[in-house]
Amino acid sequence: MALKSTVFKAHLSIADIDHGYYAEHAFTLARHPSETDERMMVRLAALALNAHALQTVCGGDGVLAFGAGLSDPDDPDVILRDFTGQARLWIEVGQPEERALAKAASRADAVAVYAYHHAAEVWWQGIRHKLARQDKLTVWRIPTETSQALARMAERSMQLQATVQDGQLLLSDAQRSLEIACERWKP
C-alpha cells in the first residue's frame, strides 16, 4: 500500500521591507512521505524570501506556488510563473544535481537553490566549479541550526508572519520567532 502525502496548511503574512512587498498568502503543502519537516519548512522559507518577485518580476500578474517537489523530480520545489505561463523563477531546496539545475535553467528565467543540512558544504565543494558558468543560478546556504529550528515550527495548520529586511527573514508564529540569515554561495 502506497503511503500518502501529509497535508499542511500555511497562512503566510509577508512584509518584505527590502522590496516594498506586503501580502497575505494561503498555501496547502503536500509533504511527500519521504520529505522531512525540515525540508518542507525550508521550501516555505525560500518562498517567503522570494515572494516579492510576484511584484518585482511579474508586476503582480503571476502565480507563486509549490511544485510537486519529491513527487516529481522534474518539478521545482517552488515556482513563479507569469501570466503567460512562463517560468520566471525556479527554486530548488537541498543539494540538487548539476544536470537537474541545467535543465531548470533551460526552463526558467532564473534558478535559486537553498542548500541546507550538514552535508551542504560537501555538496557545494563537489559541484561549485561545475556550476560556475550557470549565469541564471543563485545558490544560498541556510545554516543547519536554522533549518533544524525551522523544522520545529512545522504544524499541520500554521499562521506565520514573515518579515524580510536587510536580506534576512524573520519567521514567527504564535510561540516563537526565528531569524534566517542565508549565506550567498553563488551570485
C-alpha positions in Angstrom: 0.0 0.0 0.0 1.4 3.4 -1.0 1.9 6.0 1.6 0.0 9.2 1.1 1.3 12.8 1.4 0.6 14.6 4.6 -1.3 17.9 4.1 -0.2 21.1 5.8 -2.0 24.4 5.6 0.0 27.6 5.9 -1.3 31.2 6.2 1.7 33.4 5.5 1.7 37.2 6.1 4.7 38.7 4.3 6.2 42.1 4.9 9.2 42.4 2.6 10.6 45.8 3.6 13.6 45.4 1.2 11.3 45.2 -1.8 8.2 47.0 -0.6 6.1 43.9 -0.9 3.3 43.2 1.6 0.8 40.4 1.1 -1.2 37.6 2.6 -0.8 34.1 1.1 -2.6 30.9 1.9 -0.9 27.6 0.9 -1.5 23.9 1.0 1.7 21.9 1.3 1.6 18.3 0.5 4.6 16.8 2.3 5.7 13.6 0.5 6.2 10.6 2.8 10.0 10.8 2.3 10.2 14.5 2.9 11.1 15.8 6.4 9.6 18.7 8.2 13.0 20.4 7.9 12.9 20.2 4.1 9.2 21.3 3.9 9.9 24.4 6.1 13.0 25.3 4.0 10.7 25.3 1.0 8.3 27.6 2.8 11.2 30.0 3.9 12.5 30.1 0.3 9.1 31.0 -0.9 8.8 33.8 1.7 12.2 35.2 0.7 11.2 35.3 -3.0 7.5 36.2 -2.8 8.4 39.8 -3.8 9.1 38.5 -7.3 5.4 38.4 -7.8 5.5 42.2 -7.9 9.1 42.9 -8.9 9.3 40.4 -11.7 5.7 39.8 -12.8 4.2 43.2 -12.0 1.7 41.5 -9.7 0.4 39.3 -12.6 1.8 35.9 -11.8 1.4 32.8 -9.7 3.8 31.7 -7.0 3.2 28.1 -5.9 4.8 25.0 -4.5 5.8 22.4 -7.1 5.4 18.6 -6.8 8.9 18.5 -5.3 9.9 15.0 -4.3 6.8 13.5 -6.0 8.2 14.6 -9.4 11.9 15.2 -9.8 11.3 17.3 -13.0 9.1 19.8 -11.0 10.6 22.6 -8.8 10.1 22.9 -5.1 8.7 26.5 -5.7 7.8 28.1 -9.0 6.9 31.6 -10.1 5.1 31.8 -13.4 4.0 34.9 -15.2 0.5 35.4 -16.8 1.7 33.7 -20.0 2.8 30.5 -18.1 6.5 31.2 -18.5 8.6 30.1 -15.5 10.3 33.2 -14.2 11.8 31.7 -11.1 12.6 28.1 -10.3 13.5 27.3 -6.7 15.1 24.0 -5.5 16.0 23.1 -1.9 18.6 20.7 -0.7 21.5 19.5 -2.8 20.3 19.1 -6.4 22.5 17.5 -9.1 24.2 19.6 -11.8 22.1 18.1 -14.6 18.8 19.0 -12.8 20.0 22.6 -12.4 21.0 22.9 -16.0 17.5 21.6 -17.0 15.9 24.1 -14.7 17.9 26.9 -16.2 16.7 25.9 -19.7 13.1 26.1 -18.5 13.2 29.3 -16.3 14.5 32.9 -16.4 16.2 32.4 -13.0 17.1 29.5 -10.7 17.7 29.6 -7.0 19.0 26.8 -4.7 18.6 26.9 -1.0 21.1 24.4 0.4 20.6 23.2 4.0 21.7 20.2 6.1 25.1 19.4 7.5 26.1 17.8 4.1 25.6 21.1 2.2 29.2 22.1 2.4 30.4 18.8 1.0 27.8 19.0 -1.9 28.9 22.6 -2.6 32.6 21.7 -2.7 31.9 18.9 -5.2 29.7 20.9 -7.5 30.6 24.6 -7.4 33.1 24.5 -10.2 30.6 22.7 -12.4 28.0 25.4 -11.8 30.4 28.4 -12.3 29.0 29.0 -15.9 25.4 28.9 -14.9 24.6 32.6 -15.1 20.9 32.1 -14.2 21.8 30.4 -11.0 22.0 31.7 -7.4 22.9 29.4 -4.5 22.1 30.2 -0.9 23.1 28.3 2.3 20.8 28.1 5.2 22.7 27.1 8.4 22.0 23.7 9.8 20.9 25.0 13.2 18.5 27.3 11.4 16.9 24.7 9.2 16.5 22.4 12.2 14.8 25.2 14.2 12.5 25.7 11.1 11.5 22.1 11.4 10.3 22.6 14.9 7.9 25.3 13.6 6.1 22.8 11.4 2.5 22.2 12.3 -0.5 20.9 10.3 -2.1 24.3 10.4 0.3 27.3 10.5 -0.2 31.0 11.0 3.1 32.6 10.1 4.5 36.1 9.8 7.5 36.6 7.5 9.4 39.9 7.6 12.3 40.4 5.2 14.7 43.2 6.0 18.3 43.7 5.1 18.2 40.3 3.2 17.2 38.4 6.3 14.0 36.6 7.1 12.3 36.7 10.5 9.7 34.0 10.6 7.3 33.9 13.5 4.3 32.0 14.8 2.3 32.5 18.0 5.0 30.8 20.2 8.4 31.6 18.6 10.5 33.6 16.2 13.4 32.5 14.0 15.9 34.7 12.2 17.0 33.2 9.0 20.2 34.7 7.5 21.2 32.9 4.3 24.8 32.9 3.1 25.1 33.6 -0.6 27.4 31.0 -2.1 26.9 31.9 -5.8 25.7 35.3 -7.0 
